[in-house]
Amino acid sequence: MSGRVQRWAPFAVAVILPWLLLWPLPLIFGRTILTSPLSEGPAHLWGWFAALHERAPFQIHTTLLNYPDGLSFELIDPVHALPYALGALWSPAAGFNLVLVWGLAVGGLAGALLAREA
């Protein structure tokens, strides 16, 4: 294998493989979140939505809950705010699902970089 192919193969795999691992996500990407209703998924979706709505990625004070006083909270996973915001341009469900793909891609790239060091 040439050096160029060997160098870029992990990046190509990290872009393509999450879509296969999260099947049927490509079919429902912008319509439905891929989560269990009793898991933390809906709470994270609401937190990212509120952070985007209030334009505050870390400490959020919003009147979307407990009106008129509002509610203050801290977003525990602000690293996912960027992929959520990009996907939310399409729909909130697309933002949540893009976070899932992002997490697998970043984990795969980190593993590939660690394996390269070994």
Solvent accessible surface area in square Angstrom, and as a share of the most:
residue,aa,sasa,rsa
1,M,182,0.81
2,S,65,0.42
3,G,46,0.44
4,R,175,0.64
5,V,81,0.46
6,Q,116,0.51
7,R,130,0.47
8,W,147,0.52
9,A,37,0.29
10,P,34,0.22
11,F,73,0.30
12,A,51,0.40
13,V,81,0.47
14,A,7,0.06
15,V,99,0.57
16,I,104,0.53
17,L,77,0.38
18,P,3,0.02
19,W,74,0.26
20,L,112,0.56
21,L,116,0.57
22,L,32,0.16
23,W,146,0.51
24,P,55,0.35
25,L,0,0.00
26,P,53,0.33
27,L,105,0.52
28,I,32,0.16
29,F,26,0.11
30,G,16,0.15
31,R,177,0.65
32,T,68,0.40
33,I,37,0.19
34,L,56,0.28
35,T,49,0.29
36,S,57,0.36
37,P,115,0.72
38,L,172,0.86
39,S,56,0.36
40,E,120,0.54
41,G,8,0.08
42,P,54,0.34
43,A,72,0.56
44,H,40,0.18
45,L,34,0.17
46,W,78,0.27
47,G,6,0.06
48,W,10,0.04
49,F,82,0.34
50,A,0,0.00
51,A,5,0.04
52,L,82,0.41
53,H,97,0.43
54,E,58,0.26
55,R,213,0.78
56,A,23,0.18
57,P,63,0.39
58,F,124,0.51
59,Q,129,0.57
60,I,3,0.02
61,H,102,0.45
62,T,1,0.00
63,T,65,0.38
64,L,76,0.38
65,L,83,0.42
66,N,93,0.48
67,Y,173,0.66
68,P,97,0.61
69,D,106,0.55
70,G,7,0.07
71,L,69,0.34
72,S,79,0.51
73,F,52,0.22
74,E,113,0.51
75,L,17,0.09
76,I,144,0.73
77,D,21,0.11
78,P,42,0.27
79,V,102,0.59
80,H,45,0.20
81,A,22,0.17
82,L,111,0.55
83,P,3,0.02
84,Y,2,0.01
85,A,26,0.20
86,L,101,0.50
87,G,6,0.06
88,A,24,0.19
89,L,156,0.77
90,W,170,0.60
91,S,24,0.15
92,P,68,0.43
93,A,13,0.10
94,A,0,0.00
95,G,0,0.00
96,F,9,0.04
97,N,0,0.00
98,L,43,0.22
99,V,8,0.05
100,L,52,0.26
101,V,11,0.06
102,W,102,0.36
103,G,34,0.33
104,L,72,0.36
105,A,18,0.14
106,V,71,0.41
107,G,45,0.43
108,G,41,0.39
109,L,46,0.23
110,A,47,0.36
111,G,37,0.35
112,A,30,0.23
113,L,91,0.46
114,L,131,0.65
115,A,70,0.54
116,R,123,0.45
117,E,147,0.66
118,A,123,0.95
